[in-house]
Amino acid sequence: MSENNKLMVTFDKFKSELAGLAQYVDDARKGIDDIESAFQMSSEKFPEASGQLSMVSGDLENAANNIMELIENLVDENDKSKALVDELSALAQKLPEEDAKTAGGLTEKLDAVNTSMKTIMMDMFANTSFHDLSGQKLKKVISTLGTVEAKILEMACNVGVTTSELAPSDEKPSYADGKSEMHGQGDVDKILNDLMQKNLS
């Protein structure tokens, strides 16, 4: 084989290796883009989820407090009703025997209803404590989300994703040192096509 042919073969191998290297770089760039997209989505979604959970926790607490206030008002009214039943019972004893017996039976029924209603209200009051447990669980979830978010941002910084890349932006992403920009997909495709065409020619 002549020296010229050897040079051509060597050059063809060089072009082939260069094309493979360009493809490898392109695949790596796509992988970095995927990582950045995942970090950006996490940086947007975690605070949003944390904020929504905080709102839910606040809404639950407000609802529980309103329910407890309503029950307290009902208990007060129930106590007033109990006092009225006691007054009716006292008045019934002053009636003639037959009427007193009838009135006494009615006041006993009213008193039983009143007592039953108060028992139900006390049960309702006790059950509103659910918001304490739910609130504690939600706070733990919110805290966990905050920890995960911090870890993701830390990982993003470690792999070279800047904070500006994690925020929505129209600018192209840059490397961590801020000195060079990654080629766009069109540039990489053009280089690959040129190399492949030259390799085939």
C-alpha positions in Angstrom: 0.0 0.0 0.0 1.3 3.4 -1.0 2.0 6.1 1.5 -0.8 8.2 0.0 -3.3 5.3 0.5 -2.2 4.9 4.1 -2.8 8.5 4.8 -6.3 8.3 3.3 -7.1 5.2 5.4 -5.8 7.0 8.5 -7.8 10.1 7.7 -10.9 8.1 7.1 -10.5 6.4 10.5 -9.9 9.8 12.0 -13.1 11.1 10.5 -15.0 8.1 11.7 -13.7 8.5 15.2 -14.5 12.2 15.1 -18.0 11.5 14.0 -18.4 9.0 16.9 -17.0 11.5 19.3 -19.4 14.1 18.1 -22.3 11.7 18.5 -21.1 10.9 22.1 -20.9 14.6 22.9 -24.4 15.1 21.5 -25.8 12.2 23.6 -24.1 13.6 26.7 -25.6 17.0 25.9 -29.1 15.5 25.6 -28.5 13.8 29.0 -27.5 17.1 30.6 -30.6 18.7 29.0 -32.8 16.0 30.6 -31.1 16.5 34.0 -31.6 20.3 33.8 -35.3 19.8 32.7 -35.8 17.5 35.7 -34.2 19.9 38.1 -36.1 22.8 36.6 -39.4 20.9 37.0 -38.5 20.0 40.6 -37.6 23.6 41.4 -41.0 24.7 40.1 -43.2 21.9 41.4 -41.9 21.3 44.9 -42.5 24.9 46.1 -45.9 24.8 44.4 -46.8 21.6 46.1 -45.5 22.8 49.4 -47.5 26.1 49.1 -50.7 24.2 48.2 -50.3 21.9 51.2 -49.7 24.9 53.5 -52.9 26.4 52.1 -54.8 23.1 52.7 -53.4 22.9 56.3 -54.6 26.5 56.9 -58.0 25.8 55.4 -58.4 22.7 57.6 -57.5 24.6 60.7 -59.9 27.5 59.9 -62.7 25.1 59.1 -62.1 23.1 62.4 -62.0 26.4 64.4 -65.2 27.6 62.8 -66.9 24.2 63.5 -65.7 24.3 67.1 -67.1 27.8 67.5 -70.5 26.8 66.1 -70.6 23.8 68.5 -69.7 26.0 71.5 -72.6 28.3 70.5 -75.0 25.3 70.2 -73.8 24.1 73.7 -74.6 27.5 75.1 -78.1 27.4 73.6 -78.5 23.8 74.8 -77.7 25.0 78.4 -80.4 27.7 78.1 -82.8 25.1 76.8 -82.0 22.9 79.8 -82.7 25.8 82.1 -86.1 26.4 80.5 -87.0 22.8 80.8 -86.2 22.9 84.5 -88.4 26.0 84.9 -91.2 24.2 83.1 -90.8 21.2 85.3 -91.0 23.4 88.4 -94.2 25.1 87.1 -95.7 21.7 86.2 -95.5 20.6 89.8 -97.8 23.5 90.8 -100.6 22.4 88.4 -103.5 20.1 89.4 -102.4 16.5 89.9 -103.6 15.2 86.5 -102.2 18.2 84.6 -99.0 18.1 86.6 -98.6 14.4 85.6 -99.1 15.2 81.9 -96.8 18.2 82.0 -94.2 16.3 84.0 -94.1 13.6 81.3 -93.6 16.2 78.6 -90.8 18.0 80.4 -89.1 14.6 81.0 -89.1 13.9 77.3 -87.8 17.4 76.5 -85.1 17.0 79.1 -84.1 13.6 77.5 -84.0 15.2 74.0 -81.9 18.1 75.4 -79.5 15.7 77.1 -79.1 13.6 74.0 -78.4 16.7 71.9 -75.7 17.8 74.3 -74.1 14.4 74.1 -74.0 14.5 70.3 -72.6 18.0 70.4 -69.8 16.9 72.8 -69.0 14.0 70.5 -68.8 16.5 67.5 -66.6 18.8 69.6 -64.2 15.9 70.4 -64.1 14.8 66.8 -63.0 18.2 65.6 -59.6 17.4 67.1 -58.9 15.6 63.7 -57.4 18.8 62.4 -54.6 18.7 65.0 -53.4 15.2 63.8 -54.0 16.2 60.1 -52.2 19.4 60.6 -49.2 17.7 62.2 -49.1 15.2 59.3 -49.3 17.9 56.7 -46.5 19.9 58.4 -44.3 16.8 58.3 -45.0 16.4 54.6 -44.3 20.1 53.9 -41.1 19.8 55.9 -40.1 16.7 53.9 -40.8 18.4 50.6 -38.6 21.3 51.7 -35.8 18.9 52.5 -36.1 17.1 49.2 -36.2 20.5 47.3 -33.0 21.6 49.1 -31.3 18.3 48.2 -32.4 18.6 44.6 -31.0 22.2 44.4 -27.8 21.0 46.0 -27.5 18.2 43.4 -28.2 20.7 40.6 -25.4 22.9 41.8 -23.1 19.9 42.1 -23.7 18.9 38.4 -23.2 22.4 37.2 -26.8 23.7 36.8 -27.0 27.3 37.8 -29.8 28.9 39.7 -30.7 31.0 36.6 -31.2 27.7 34.7 -33.6 26.5 37.3 -35.9 29.5 36.9 -38.0 30.0 33.7 -35.9 31.9 31.2 -35.8 32.5 27.5 -32.0 32.4 27.5 -30.0 29.4 26.5 -28.5 27.4 29.4 -24.8 27.8 30.1 -22.1 25.8 31.8 -21.4 26.4 35.5 -18.3 28.5 34.9 -20.4 30.9 32.7 -17.6 31.1 30.2 -18.9 29.0 27.3 -22.3 28.0 25.9 -23.4 24.6 24.8 -24.1 24.2 21.1 -27.7 24.2 20.1 -29.2 21.0 18.7 -29.1 22.4 15.2 -25.4 23.1 15.4 -24.6 19.6 16.6 -26.8 18.0 13.9 -25.0 20.1 11.2 -21.6 19.0 12.5 -22.7 15.4 12.6 -24.2 15.5 9.1 -21.1 17.2 7.7 -18.9 14.5 9.3 -21.1 11.7 8.1 -21.2 13.0 4.6 -17.4 13.5 4.4 -17.0 10.0 5.9 -19.1 8.5 3.2 -17.6 10.5 0.4 
